[in-house]
Amino acid sequence: EVKRRAHAAAQRTILVADHTKFGRRALARVLPLEALAGGVTDRGAKTFLPVLKEKVPGFIDLV
């Protein structure tokens, strides 16, 4: 609930996550990828890049 309220109050929400956060099941889904304004991840997430770039308009390539 706190994360959803923070998103609602923010001008934009950016995803910052390393590759270990992708492809795992979570107890709760906070936001759909389409709700994000952008994002960045590391080189280990290259398997997930096509989906991230399709669903998150401002997604930045690997750093």
VENJO-V496672 format. One record per pair of residues at least 12 apart in sequence whose C-alpha atoms are under 10 Angstrom apart, sorted by the first residue. I is the first residue (numbers start at 1). J is the second residue. Records with the same first field share a line. If there is no record, write none. Layout:
I = J  J
This chain:
1 = 30
2 = 30
3 = 30  31
4 = 30  31
7 = 30  31  35  36
11 = 37
12 = 35  36  37  38
13 = 31  35  36  37  38  39
14 = 35  36  37  38  39  40  56  58  59
15 = 33  36  37  38  39  40  41  56  59
16 = 38  39  40  41  42  59
17 = 39  40  41  42  45
18 = 40  41  42  43  44  45  62  63
19 = 41  42  43  44  45  46  47  48
20 = 41  42  44  45
21 = 41  45
22 = 41  44  45  47  48
23 = 45  47  48
32 = 55  56
33 = 51  52  53  54  55  56  57
34 = 52  54  55  56  57
35 = 55  56  57
36 = 55  56  57  58  59
37 = 55  56  57  58  59
38 = 52  53  55  56  57  58  59  60
39 = 52  53  56  57  58  59  60  61  62
40 = 52  58  59  60  61  62  63
41 = 59  60  61  62  63
42 = 61  62  63
43 = 61  62  63
44 = 62  63
45 = 62
46 = 61  62
49 = 61  62
